[in-house]
Amino acid sequence: MKNKTYNKRKILVVFVVAAIIILALVGRLVYLMVFDAKYYQKKAEDLHEREREIKAARGEILDARGEVLATNKTVCTISVIHSQIREPEKVIKTLAEALEMDEAVVRKRVEKVSSMERIKTNVDKETGDNIRNMELDGVKVDEDFKRYYPYNELASKVLGFTGGDNQGIIGLEVKYEEYLKGKNGTILTTTDARGVELNGVAEDRVEPVAGNTLQISLDYNIQMYAQQMAEKVMEEKQADKVGILLMNPQNGEILAMVNVPEFNLNDPFTLNSGADSASMSDEERQNALNQMWRNGCINDTYEPGSTFKAITASACLEAGAVRLEDTFSCPGYRVVEDRKIRCHKVGGHGGENFVQGIQNSCNPVFIDIGLRLGTDNFYKYFKQFGLMDLTGVDLPGEAGTIMHKKENVGMVELATMSFGQSFQVTPMQMATTFSALINGGRRVTPHFGVRILDGQGKEVEEFRYEEEKGIVSAETSATMRMLLESVVSEGSGKNAYIEGYSIGGKTATSQTLPRSANKYISSFIGFAPADNPQVLGMCVIYNPQGIYYGGTIAAPVIRNIFESILPYLGIEKE
Protein backbone atom coordinates (compact mmCIF):
# COMPACT_ATOMS: atom_id res chain seq x y z
CA MET A 1 0.00 0.00 0.00
CA LYS A 2 2.87 2.27 0.87
CA ASN A 3 4.62 1.38 -2.39
CA LYS A 4 1.44 2.11 -4.36
CA THR A 5 1.10 5.58 -2.79
CA TYR A 6 4.79 6.29 -3.48
CA ASN A 7 4.44 5.29 -7.17
CA LYS A 8 1.36 7.49 -7.62
CA ARG A 9 3.23 10.45 -6.17
CA LYS A 10 6.19 9.73 -8.44
CA ILE A 11 3.94 9.59 -11.53
CA LEU A 12 2.28 12.86 -10.46
CA VAL A 13 5.66 14.62 -10.13
CA VAL A 14 6.73 13.37 -13.58
CA PHE A 15 3.38 14.46 -15.05
CA VAL A 16 3.61 17.94 -13.45
CA VAL A 17 7.21 18.41 -14.63
CA ALA A 18 6.27 17.24 -18.15
CA ALA A 19 3.23 19.57 -18.16
CA ILE A 20 5.42 22.50 -17.07
CA ILE A 21 7.97 21.73 -19.82
CA ILE A 22 5.20 21.43 -22.45
CA LEU A 23 3.57 24.66 -21.28
CA ALA A 24 6.97 26.42 -21.42
CA LEU A 25 7.58 25.13 -24.95
CA VAL A 26 4.07 26.15 -26.05
CA GLY A 27 4.59 29.58 -24.47
CA ARG A 28 7.95 29.95 -26.20
CA LEU A 29 6.41 28.87 -29.51
CA VAL A 30 3.56 31.38 -29.11
CA TYR A 31 6.10 34.10 -28.28
CA LEU A 32 8.22 33.26 -31.33
CA MET A 33 5.23 32.98 -33.69
CA VAL A 34 3.33 36.02 -32.44
CA PHE A 35 5.56 38.48 -30.62
CA ASP A 36 8.94 37.80 -32.25
CA ALA A 37 7.64 36.85 -35.70
CA LYS A 38 9.01 39.88 -37.53
CA TYR A 39 12.56 39.26 -36.34
CA TYR A 40 12.63 35.62 -37.50
CA GLN A 41 10.79 36.46 -40.70
CA LYS A 42 13.59 38.94 -41.44
CA LYS A 43 16.23 36.29 -40.62
CA ALA A 44 14.55 33.85 -43.01
CA GLU A 45 14.38 36.49 -45.74
CA ASP A 46 18.07 37.28 -45.26
CA LEU A 47 18.86 33.57 -45.61
CA HIS A 48 16.82 33.11 -48.78
CA GLU A 49 17.17 36.53 -50.40
CA ARG A 50 20.21 38.05 -52.05
CA GLU A 51 20.29 41.83 -52.41
CA ARG A 52 22.13 43.62 -55.23
CA GLU A 53 22.37 47.39 -55.42
CA ILE A 54 21.20 49.35 -58.48
CA LYS A 55 23.20 52.58 -58.74
CA ALA A 56 21.21 55.78 -59.24
CA ALA A 57 22.15 58.04 -62.13
CA ARG A 58 23.93 61.13 -60.81
CA GLY A 59 22.39 64.48 -61.73
CA GLU A 60 23.95 66.40 -64.61
CA ILE A 61 25.73 69.76 -64.34
CA LEU A 62 24.67 72.32 -66.97
CA ASP A 63 26.25 75.65 -67.85
CA ALA A 64 24.33 78.95 -67.96
CA ARG A 65 22.95 78.19 -71.44
CA GLY A 66 22.14 74.52 -70.85
CA GLU A 67 25.36 72.97 -72.20
CA VAL A 68 26.09 69.65 -70.43
CA LEU A 69 29.39 69.87 -68.51
CA ALA A 70 29.03 66.69 -66.42
CA THR A 71 26.90 63.66 -67.24
CA ASN A 72 26.92 59.83 -66.95
CA LYS A 73 28.02 56.90 -69.09
CA THR A 74 26.43 53.47 -68.67
CA VAL A 75 29.04 50.96 -67.53
CA CYS A 76 28.83 47.46 -66.02
CA THR A 77 29.95 45.75 -62.83
CA ILE A 78 30.92 42.09 -63.28
CA SER A 79 30.48 39.87 -60.19
CA VAL A 80 30.41 36.14 -59.37
CA ILE A 81 28.28 34.15 -56.90
CA HIS A 82 30.48 31.28 -55.70
CA SER A 83 27.65 28.86 -54.86
CA GLN A 84 26.17 29.13 -58.37
CA ILE A 85 29.34 28.52 -60.42
CA ARG A 86 29.25 25.13 -62.19
CA GLU A 87 32.28 25.42 -64.47
CA PRO A 88 34.88 27.45 -62.57
CA GLU A 89 37.72 26.95 -65.07
CA LYS A 90 35.55 28.14 -67.97
CA VAL A 91 34.40 31.17 -65.94
CA ILE A 92 38.00 32.09 -65.00
CA LYS A 93 39.36 31.84 -68.55
CA THR A 94 36.38 33.59 -70.17
CA LEU A 95 36.35 36.54 -67.73
CA ALA A 96 40.15 36.98 -67.81
CA GLU A 97 40.05 37.16 -71.61
CA ALA A 98 36.95 39.37 -71.92
CA LEU A 99 38.03 41.80 -69.18
CA GLU A 100 41.73 41.78 -70.17
CA MET A 101 42.71 40.83 -66.62
CA ASP A 102 45.45 38.62 -65.24
CA GLU A 103 44.09 35.08 -64.92
CA ALA A 104 45.57 34.65 -61.42
CA VAL A 105 43.69 37.73 -60.18
CA VAL A 106 40.39 36.49 -61.66
CA ARG A 107 40.99 32.98 -60.21
CA LYS A 108 41.55 34.37 -56.71
CA ARG A 109 38.21 36.22 -56.84
CA VAL A 110 36.22 33.41 -58.49
CA GLU A 111 37.45 30.82 -55.98
CA LYS A 112 36.81 33.01 -52.96
CA VAL A 113 33.89 31.63 -50.94
CA SER A 114 31.56 34.58 -50.50
CA SER A 115 27.94 35.47 -51.22
CA MET A 116 29.06 37.77 -54.06
CA GLU A 117 32.51 38.84 -55.25
CA ARG A 118 33.19 41.73 -57.63
CA ILE A 119 35.55 40.92 -60.50
CA LYS A 120 35.67 44.36 -62.17
CA THR A 121 33.78 47.66 -62.12
CA ASN A 122 33.44 50.39 -64.77
CA VAL A 123 33.42 47.86 -67.61
CA ASP A 124 32.19 49.36 -70.91
CA LYS A 125 28.62 48.43 -71.80
CA GLU A 126 29.54 46.48 -74.96
CA THR A 127 31.86 44.15 -73.02
CA GLY A 128 29.27 43.78 -70.25
CA ASP A 129 26.57 42.84 -72.78
CA ASN A 130 28.89 40.27 -74.39
CA ILE A 131 29.56 38.61 -71.02
CA ARG A 132 25.82 38.61 -70.20
CA ASN A 133 25.04 36.91 -73.52
CA MET A 134 27.46 34.08 -72.68
CA GLU A 135 25.02 33.04 -69.89
CA LEU A 136 27.73 31.72 -67.58
CA ASP A 137 26.28 30.21 -64.39
CA GLY A 138 27.22 32.27 -61.34
CA VAL A 139 28.29 35.36 -63.33
CA LYS A 140 26.27 38.52 -62.80
CA VAL A 141 26.39 41.66 -64.96
CA ASP A 142 24.86 44.74 -63.35
CA GLU A 143 24.53 48.06 -65.16
CA ASP A 144 26.06 51.01 -63.38
CA PHE A 145 26.90 54.66 -64.05
CA LYS A 146 30.27 56.31 -64.43
CA ARG A 147 30.70 60.09 -64.34
CA TYR A 148 31.67 61.51 -67.71
CA TYR A 149 32.89 65.01 -68.57
CA PRO A 150 32.41 65.83 -72.29
CA TYR A 151 35.09 68.55 -72.29
CA ASN A 152 37.84 66.73 -70.35
CA GLU A 153 39.96 69.58 -68.89
CA LEU A 154 37.40 72.40 -69.07
CA ALA A 155 36.88 74.00 -65.63
CA SER A 156 38.36 70.89 -64.02
CA LYS A 157 39.11 72.56 -60.68
CA VAL A 158 35.63 74.07 -60.56
CA LEU A 159 33.52 71.07 -61.57
CA GLY A 160 35.55 68.51 -59.63
CA PHE A 161 35.08 64.77 -60.08
CA THR A 162 33.66 61.68 -58.39
CA GLY A 163 35.21 58.56 -56.88
CA GLY A 164 34.58 54.87 -57.57
CA ASP A 165 31.33 55.02 -55.58
CA ASN A 166 30.13 57.96 -57.71
CA GLN A 167 30.44 60.33 -54.74
CA GLY A 168 31.80 63.86 -55.25
CA ILE A 169 35.43 64.37 -54.23
CA ILE A 170 36.31 68.01 -55.06
CA GLY A 171 34.69 71.11 -56.56
CA LEU A 172 30.99 71.54 -57.31
CA GLU A 173 30.60 67.74 -57.38
CA VAL A 174 31.17 67.61 -53.62
CA LYS A 175 29.59 71.00 -52.76
CA TYR A 176 26.25 70.01 -54.32
CA GLU A 177 26.48 66.29 -53.46
CA GLU A 178 23.09 66.20 -51.73
CA TYR A 179 21.32 67.41 -54.88
CA LEU A 180 23.32 65.40 -57.41
CA LYS A 181 23.74 61.98 -55.81
CA GLY A 182 20.23 60.42 -56.18
CA LYS A 183 19.05 57.34 -54.28
CA ASN A 184 20.22 53.83 -55.12
CA GLY A 185 17.75 51.00 -55.79
CA THR A 186 17.95 47.24 -55.09
CA ILE A 187 17.27 43.88 -56.75
CA LEU A 188 16.10 41.10 -54.41
CA THR A 189 16.38 37.48 -55.67
CA THR A 190 15.24 34.33 -53.81
CA THR A 191 17.72 31.49 -53.19
CA ASP A 192 17.65 28.01 -51.63
CA ALA A 193 19.58 27.11 -48.48
CA ARG A 194 22.80 26.70 -50.52
CA GLY A 195 22.48 30.21 -51.97
CA VAL A 196 21.44 29.10 -55.47
CA GLU A 197 18.87 31.38 -57.07
CA LEU A 198 15.49 29.73 -57.62
CA ASN A 199 14.08 29.75 -61.14
CA GLY A 200 10.51 30.89 -61.63
CA VAL A 201 10.54 33.15 -58.55
CA ALA A 202 10.04 36.80 -59.51
CA GLU A 203 12.71 39.38 -58.64
CA ASP A 204 11.69 42.14 -56.25
CA ARG A 205 13.02 45.51 -57.46
CA VAL A 206 13.20 48.87 -55.74
CA GLU A 207 13.90 51.30 -58.57
CA PRO A 208 16.67 53.90 -58.12
CA VAL A 209 15.86 57.60 -58.04
CA ALA A 210 18.13 59.71 -60.26
CA GLY A 211 19.84 62.80 -58.82
CA ASN A 212 18.69 66.31 -59.70
CA THR A 213 20.39 68.54 -62.28
CA LEU A 214 22.53 71.50 -61.20
CA GLN A 215 22.58 74.55 -63.46
CA ILE A 216 25.47 76.93 -62.88
CA SER A 217 26.39 80.47 -63.97
CA LEU A 218 29.62 79.39 -65.68
CA ASP A 219 29.36 79.83 -69.45
CA TYR A 220 31.04 77.14 -71.57
CA ASN A 221 32.02 79.55 -74.36
CA ILE A 222 33.48 82.15 -72.01
CA GLN A 223 35.29 79.50 -69.96
CA MET A 224 36.73 77.88 -73.09
CA TYR A 225 38.02 81.17 -74.48
CA ALA A 226 39.45 82.32 -71.13
CA GLN A 227 41.20 78.96 -70.74
CA GLN A 228 42.77 79.29 -74.20
CA MET A 229 44.01 82.79 -73.33
CA ALA A 230 45.46 81.53 -70.03
CA GLU A 231 47.27 78.65 -71.73
CA LYS A 232 48.64 81.02 -74.38
CA VAL A 233 50.10 83.51 -71.89
CA MET A 234 51.43 80.71 -69.65
CA GLU A 235 53.33 79.25 -72.60
CA GLU A 236 54.56 82.64 -73.89
CA LYS A 237 55.79 83.76 -70.46
CA GLN A 238 56.90 80.27 -69.28
CA ALA A 239 54.88 80.94 -66.11
CA ASP A 240 54.26 78.40 -63.34
CA LYS A 241 50.49 78.85 -63.57
CA VAL A 242 47.80 81.34 -64.58
CA GLY A 243 44.43 82.13 -62.99
CA ILE A 244 41.56 83.96 -64.67
CA LEU A 245 38.28 84.98 -63.04
CA LEU A 246 35.26 86.48 -64.82
CA MET A 247 32.18 87.45 -62.85
CA ASN A 248 29.16 89.72 -62.85
CA PRO A 249 29.97 92.37 -60.21
CA GLN A 250 26.27 93.22 -59.83
CA ASN A 251 25.07 89.82 -58.59
CA GLY A 252 28.18 87.66 -57.96
CA GLU A 253 27.55 85.12 -60.74
CA ILE A 254 30.87 83.62 -61.87
CA LEU A 255 31.07 83.32 -65.66
CA ALA A 256 34.47 81.62 -65.80
CA MET A 257 37.17 80.41 -63.41
CA VAL A 258 40.38 79.18 -65.02
CA ASN A 259 43.36 77.61 -63.25
CA VAL A 260 45.94 76.40 -65.78
CA PRO A 261 47.39 73.89 -65.96
CA GLU A 262 44.02 72.13 -65.65
CA PHE A 263 43.72 68.31 -65.49
CA ASN A 264 41.63 65.68 -67.30
CA LEU A 265 38.42 65.10 -65.34
CA ASN A 266 37.95 61.72 -67.03
CA ASP A 267 41.40 60.65 -65.77
CA PRO A 268 41.86 62.61 -62.54
CA PHE A 269 44.47 60.32 -60.98
CA THR A 270 47.03 60.78 -63.77
CA LEU A 271 49.42 63.66 -63.07
CA ASN A 272 49.24 66.49 -65.62
CA SER A 273 52.91 67.36 -65.10
CA GLY A 274 54.11 64.31 -67.00
CA ALA A 275 55.94 63.14 -63.87
CA ASP A 276 56.32 59.38 -63.40
CA SER A 277 54.07 58.60 -60.44
CA ALA A 278 55.24 54.95 -60.40
CA SER A 279 58.57 56.02 -58.89
CA MET A 280 56.85 58.05 -56.15
CA SER A 281 55.89 56.88 -52.67
CA ASP A 282 52.16 56.82 -51.89
CA GLU A 283 52.54 60.01 -49.86
CA GLU A 284 54.47 61.81 -52.62
CA ARG A 285 51.93 60.77 -55.24
CA GLN A 286 49.00 61.93 -53.09
CA ASN A 287 50.68 65.29 -52.44
CA ALA A 288 51.28 65.71 -56.19
CA LEU A 289 47.62 64.92 -56.92
CA ASN A 290 46.43 67.36 -54.24
CA GLN A 291 48.57 70.10 -55.82
CA MET A 292 47.17 69.28 -59.27
CA TRP A 293 43.58 69.48 -57.98
CA ARG A 294 44.10 72.81 -56.12
CA ASN A 295 41.94 75.70 -57.27
CA GLY A 296 44.38 78.62 -57.00
CA CYS A 297 41.60 81.23 -57.34
CA ILE A 298 40.17 80.23 -53.96
CA ASN A 299 42.66 77.87 -52.26
CA ASP A 300 45.82 79.98 -52.55
CA THR A 301 46.67 83.44 -51.22
CA TYR A 302 49.06 85.99 -52.70
CA GLU A 303 50.21 89.57 -52.14
CA PRO A 304 47.86 91.55 -54.39
CA GLY A 305 50.24 94.46 -55.01
CA SER A 306 48.96 97.53 -56.83
CA THR A 307 45.44 96.23 -57.57
CA PHE A 308 44.96 96.80 -53.83
CA LYS A 309 45.55 100.53 -54.37
CA ALA A 310 41.90 100.76 -55.50
CA ILE A 311 40.90 99.52 -52.04
CA THR A 312 43.24 101.95 -50.25
CA ALA A 313 41.91 104.80 -52.43
CA SER A 314 38.29 103.86 -51.59
CA ALA A 315 39.03 103.80 -47.85
CA CYS A 316 40.81 107.16 -47.99
CA LEU A 317 38.00 108.77 -50.01
CA GLU A 318 35.41 107.41 -47.54
CA ALA A 319 37.39 108.68 -44.56
CA GLY A 320 38.11 112.07 -46.16
CA ALA A 321 41.86 111.42 -45.99
CA VAL A 322 42.33 112.44 -49.62
CA ARG A 323 40.67 114.60 -52.28
CA LEU A 324 41.09 114.27 -56.04
CA GLU A 325 42.86 117.64 -56.30
CA ASP A 326 45.40 116.88 -53.52
CA THR A 327 48.98 117.18 -54.80
CA PHE A 328 51.98 114.96 -54.09
CA SER A 329 55.65 114.75 -54.98
CA CYS A 330 57.37 111.54 -56.08
CA PRO A 331 61.19 111.54 -56.21
CA GLY A 332 61.17 107.80 -56.92
CA TYR A 333 61.03 106.68 -53.29
CA ARG A 334 59.64 107.53 -49.87
CA VAL A 335 61.58 107.22 -46.60
CA VAL A 336 59.44 105.77 -43.79
CA GLU A 337 61.26 105.58 -40.44
CA ASP A 338 64.53 103.80 -41.34
CA ARG A 339 63.25 102.26 -44.59
CA LYS A 340 63.62 103.58 -48.12
CA ILE A 341 60.58 102.33 -50.08
CA ARG A 342 60.94 102.68 -53.83
CA CYS A 343 58.46 103.57 -56.57
CA HIS A 344 58.38 101.40 -59.69
CA LYS A 345 59.58 104.48 -61.65
CA VAL A 346 63.18 104.88 -60.54
CA GLY A 347 63.42 108.57 -61.47
CA GLY A 348 60.09 109.32 -59.82
CA HIS A 349 56.89 110.90 -61.15
CA GLY A 350 57.65 114.39 -59.83
CA GLY A 351 54.68 116.56 -58.90
CA GLU A 352 51.27 114.93 -59.41
CA ASN A 353 47.72 115.14 -58.09
CA PHE A 354 45.81 112.17 -56.67
CA VAL A 355 44.15 111.30 -60.00
CA GLN A 356 47.57 111.16 -61.66
CA GLY A 357 48.91 109.20 -58.69
CA ILE A 358 46.43 106.38 -59.25
CA GLN A 359 46.91 106.53 -63.04
CA ASN A 360 50.67 106.21 -62.53
CA SER A 361 50.25 103.56 -59.79
CA CYS A 362 52.67 105.65 -57.73
CA ASN A 363 53.80 104.00 -54.46
CA PRO A 364 54.81 107.26 -52.63
CA VAL A 365 51.31 108.71 -53.21
CA PHE A 366 49.69 105.65 -51.64
CA ILE A 367 52.22 105.58 -48.80
CA ASP A 368 51.29 109.19 -48.04
CA ILE A 369 47.52 108.63 -48.04
CA GLY A 370 47.90 105.32 -46.18
CA LEU A 371 49.79 107.07 -43.38
CA ARG A 372 47.13 109.82 -43.36
CA LEU A 373 44.45 107.17 -42.97
CA GLY A 374 46.24 105.62 -39.99
CA THR A 375 46.36 102.05 -38.70
CA ASP A 376 43.01 102.12 -36.87
CA ASN A 377 41.11 103.40 -39.89
CA PHE A 378 43.01 101.10 -42.25
CA TYR A 379 41.85 98.08 -40.23
CA LYS A 380 38.37 99.53 -39.84
CA TYR A 381 37.88 99.77 -43.62
CA PHE A 382 39.74 96.52 -44.30
CA LYS A 383 37.12 94.82 -42.15
CA GLN A 384 34.21 96.94 -43.47
CA PHE A 385 35.05 95.96 -47.04
CA GLY A 386 34.81 92.26 -46.01
CA LEU A 387 38.50 91.43 -46.47
CA MET A 388 38.72 89.64 -43.12
CA ASP A 389 35.81 87.34 -43.97
CA LEU A 390 35.53 84.51 -46.49
CA THR A 391 33.69 85.44 -49.68
CA GLY A 392 31.31 82.49 -49.24
CA VAL A 393 31.91 81.19 -52.78
CA ASP A 394 30.19 77.81 -53.27
CA LEU A 395 33.37 75.76 -53.61
CA PRO A 396 35.11 73.84 -50.80
CA GLY A 397 38.44 74.88 -49.29
CA GLU A 398 38.35 78.67 -49.56
CA ALA A 399 41.40 80.21 -47.86
CA GLY A 400 41.17 83.20 -45.54
CA THR A 401 43.15 86.46 -45.55
CA ILE A 402 46.60 86.42 -43.92
CA MET A 403 47.04 89.71 -42.09
CA HIS A 404 49.22 91.32 -39.40
CA LYS A 405 47.71 91.72 -35.97
CA LYS A 406 46.86 95.40 -35.60
CA GLU A 407 49.07 95.83 -32.53
CA ASN A 408 52.09 94.64 -34.55
CA VAL A 409 51.64 97.21 -37.34
CA GLY A 410 54.12 100.08 -37.35
CA MET A 411 54.62 102.89 -39.87
CA VAL A 412 56.61 100.69 -42.28
CA GLU A 413 54.01 97.92 -42.28
CA LEU A 414 51.22 100.45 -42.81
CA ALA A 415 53.16 102.04 -45.69
CA THR A 416 53.68 98.70 -47.48
CA MET A 417 50.11 97.54 -46.86
CA SER A 418 48.81 100.73 -48.49
CA PHE A 419 50.12 99.53 -51.86
CA GLY A 420 49.21 95.86 -51.39
CA GLN A 421 52.23 94.17 -49.83
CA SER A 422 53.00 92.39 -46.53
CA PHE A 423 49.60 90.66 -46.34
CA GLN A 424 47.88 88.02 -48.49
CA VAL A 425 44.42 87.44 -49.94
CA THR A 426 42.92 85.06 -52.52
CA PRO A 427 42.18 86.19 -56.09
CA MET A 428 38.50 85.46 -55.35
CA GLN A 429 38.63 87.85 -52.39
CA MET A 430 40.17 90.61 -54.52
CA ALA A 431 37.58 90.19 -57.29
CA THR A 432 34.71 90.21 -54.79
CA THR A 433 35.97 93.29 -52.92
CA PHE A 434 36.70 95.11 -56.19
CA SER A 435 33.11 94.38 -57.27
CA ALA A 436 31.75 96.10 -54.15
CA LEU A 437 33.81 99.22 -54.86
CA ILE A 438 32.45 99.65 -58.40
CA ASN A 439 28.83 98.41 -58.14
CA GLY A 440 27.58 101.14 -55.81
CA GLY A 441 28.89 99.66 -52.55
CA ARG A 442 27.18 96.24 -52.38
CA ARG A 443 29.26 93.22 -51.34
CA VAL A 444 27.80 90.31 -53.30
CA THR A 445 28.40 86.60 -52.70
CA PRO A 446 30.37 85.08 -55.60
CA HIS A 447 28.75 81.84 -56.75
CA PHE A 448 28.24 79.22 -59.45
CA GLY A 449 25.00 77.53 -58.32
CA VAL A 450 21.93 79.09 -59.94
CA ARG A 451 19.15 76.51 -59.75
CA ILE A 452 18.23 72.85 -59.32
CA LEU A 453 16.18 71.10 -62.02
CA ASP A 454 14.36 67.75 -61.95
CA GLY A 455 14.61 65.03 -64.63
CA GLN A 456 12.10 66.85 -66.83
CA GLY A 457 14.03 70.12 -66.65
CA LYS A 458 11.54 71.74 -64.30
CA GLU A 459 12.95 74.10 -61.67
CA VAL A 460 12.92 72.57 -58.19
CA GLU A 461 14.88 75.24 -56.32
CA GLU A 462 16.49 78.59 -57.13
CA PHE A 463 19.44 79.61 -54.99
CA ARG A 464 19.49 82.97 -53.19
CA TYR A 465 22.66 84.64 -51.96
CA GLU A 466 23.38 87.21 -49.27
CA GLU A 467 24.29 90.77 -50.18
CA GLU A 468 25.67 93.43 -47.83
CA LYS A 469 24.97 97.07 -48.62
CA GLY A 470 26.84 100.20 -47.61
CA ILE A 471 30.39 98.90 -48.12
CA VAL A 472 31.23 102.30 -49.59
CA SER A 473 28.94 105.21 -50.44
CA ALA A 474 27.42 105.52 -53.92
CA GLU A 475 29.49 108.69 -54.35
CA THR A 476 32.80 106.95 -53.55
CA SER A 477 31.84 104.07 -55.85
CA ALA A 478 31.13 106.49 -58.72
CA THR A 479 34.46 108.25 -58.08
CA MET A 480 36.32 104.91 -58.16
CA ARG A 481 34.69 103.96 -61.47
CA MET A 482 35.85 107.29 -62.92
CA LEU A 483 39.37 106.97 -61.50
CA LEU A 484 39.80 103.36 -62.66
CA GLU A 485 38.49 104.22 -66.13
CA SER A 486 41.18 106.89 -66.34
CA VAL A 487 43.83 104.30 -65.39
CA VAL A 488 42.95 102.41 -68.60
CA SER A 489 42.30 105.39 -70.86
CA GLU A 490 45.28 107.48 -69.70
CA GLY A 491 47.44 105.54 -67.23
CA SER A 492 49.24 102.27 -66.50
CA GLY A 493 46.33 100.11 -67.67
CA LYS A 494 46.32 101.40 -71.27
CA ASN A 495 47.03 97.89 -72.63
CA ALA A 496 43.47 96.95 -71.60
CA TYR A 497 41.91 99.74 -73.67
CA ILE A 498 39.33 98.68 -76.31
CA GLU A 499 38.10 101.25 -78.82
CA GLY A 500 34.36 101.82 -78.46
CA TYR A 501 34.20 100.52 -74.88
CA SER A 502 34.81 102.30 -71.57
CA ILE A 503 37.03 99.97 -69.54
CA GLY A 504 38.10 100.48 -65.94
CA GLY A 505 40.90 98.60 -64.23
CA LYS A 506 44.09 98.42 -62.21
CA THR A 507 47.43 96.72 -62.84
CA ALA A 508 49.74 95.08 -60.30
CA THR A 509 53.20 93.55 -60.08
CA SER A 510 54.08 92.02 -56.72
CA GLN A 511 57.19 90.17 -55.58
CA THR A 512 56.80 86.79 -53.89
CA LEU A 513 58.54 85.71 -50.70
CA PRO A 514 61.44 85.37 -50.24
CA ARG A 515 62.20 88.65 -52.07
CA SER A 516 65.71 87.39 -52.86
CA ALA A 517 64.25 84.76 -55.21
CA ASN A 518 63.24 87.51 -57.68
CA LYS A 519 59.93 85.86 -58.52
CA TYR A 520 56.91 87.99 -59.39
CA ILE A 521 53.14 87.80 -59.69
CA SER A 522 51.65 89.94 -62.45
CA SER A 523 47.97 90.77 -62.37
CA PHE A 524 45.22 92.98 -63.71
CA ILE A 525 41.61 93.54 -62.66
CA GLY A 526 39.33 95.18 -65.23
CA PHE A 527 35.62 95.85 -65.68
CA ALA A 528 33.22 97.02 -68.38
CA PRO A 529 31.34 99.17 -69.14
CA ALA A 530 33.10 101.54 -66.73
CA ASP A 531 29.98 103.58 -65.89
CA ASN A 532 27.74 100.52 -65.30
CA PRO A 533 29.93 97.42 -64.82
CA GLN A 534 28.38 94.17 -66.11
CA VAL A 535 31.50 92.03 -66.17
CA LEU A 536 34.67 92.02 -64.08
CA GLY A 537 37.77 90.17 -65.24
CA MET A 538 40.91 89.27 -63.34
CA CYS A 539 44.12 87.68 -64.60
CA VAL A 540 46.94 86.51 -62.30
CA ILE A 541 50.22 85.23 -63.82
CA TYR A 542 52.54 83.42 -61.40
CA ASN A 543 56.31 83.68 -61.93
CA PRO A 544 56.43 84.90 -65.55
CA GLN A 545 59.85 84.91 -67.22
CA GLY A 546 61.27 87.98 -68.92
CA ILE A 547 59.08 91.11 -68.75
CA TYR A 548 56.83 90.66 -65.70
CA TYR A 549 54.86 93.92 -65.34
CA GLY A 550 51.10 93.40 -64.89
CA GLY A 551 50.27 96.28 -67.21
CA THR A 552 52.40 94.75 -69.97
CA ILE A 553 51.44 91.06 -69.78
CA ALA A 554 48.22 90.64 -67.70
CA ALA A 555 46.19 93.62 -68.97
CA PRO A 556 46.30 92.43 -72.64
CA VAL A 557 44.87 89.06 -71.58
CA ILE A 558 41.76 90.71 -70.13
CA ARG A 559 41.54 93.04 -73.13
CA ASN A 560 41.55 90.05 -75.53
CA ILE A 561 38.89 88.28 -73.45
CA PHE A 562 36.70 91.40 -73.21
CA GLU A 563 36.96 91.99 -76.98
CA SER A 564 35.36 88.58 -77.53
CA ILE A 565 32.90 88.27 -74.65
CA LEU A 566 31.43 91.80 -74.43
CA PRO A 567 29.55 91.45 -77.77
CA TYR A 568 28.70 87.84 -76.81
CA LEU A 569 27.09 89.14 -73.58
CA GLY A 570 25.13 91.73 -75.56
CA ILE A 571 27.21 94.69 -74.38
CA GLU A 572 27.42 96.94 -77.44
CA LYS A 573 30.10 99.48 -78.30
CA GLU A 574 29.24 103.06 -77.47
Beta strands, then each sheet from edge to edge (+ up, - down):
strand 1: 49-54
strand 2: 61-62
strand 3: 68-80
strand 4: 117-124
strand 5: 139-148
strand 6: 185-190
strand 7: 204-206
strand 8: 213-216
strand 9: 241-247
strand 10: 254-260
strand 11: 327-330
strand 12: 333-336
strand 13: 339-342
strand 14: 350-353
strand 15: 443-444
strand 16: 449-453
strand 17: 459-462
strand 18: 467-468
strand 19: 504-511
strand 20: 520-528
strand 21: 535-542
sheet 1: 1+ 6- 7+
sheet 2: 4+ 3- 2+ 8+ 16- 17+
sheet 3: 4+ 3- 5+
sheet 4: 10+ 9- 21+ 20- 19+
sheet 5: 11+ 14-
sheet 6: 12+ 13-
sheet 7: 15+ 18-
end
